[in-house]
Amino acid sequence: MDSKQMQRSIGRVIQARRSRLGYSQESFADAIGVHRTYVGSVERGERNVTLKNLLVIADGLKMPLSTMIAAAEADLMMHDS
């Protein structure tokens, strides 16, 4: 597993969950205390997100970090085949 691929998978999971919860990038960014461009770059897989920020994002998405990682691994398998 390549770390860049995992970044993209985590980004897809974050984007899907954020959308499902009805947040725009801007409203989600405001809710978790970051800039909208940060959320966008994470969702595009352009950022290597720290554990601290992943925890903040997972909390904002109302999902355990372990669930986020498991969903990203499943996404990676789906996009890797």
Secondary structure, DSSP 8 states (H G I E B T S, - for coil): --HHHHHHHHHHHHHHHHHHTT--HHHHHHHHTS-HHHHHHHHTT-S---HHHHHHHHHHTTS-HHHHHHHHHHHHHHHH-
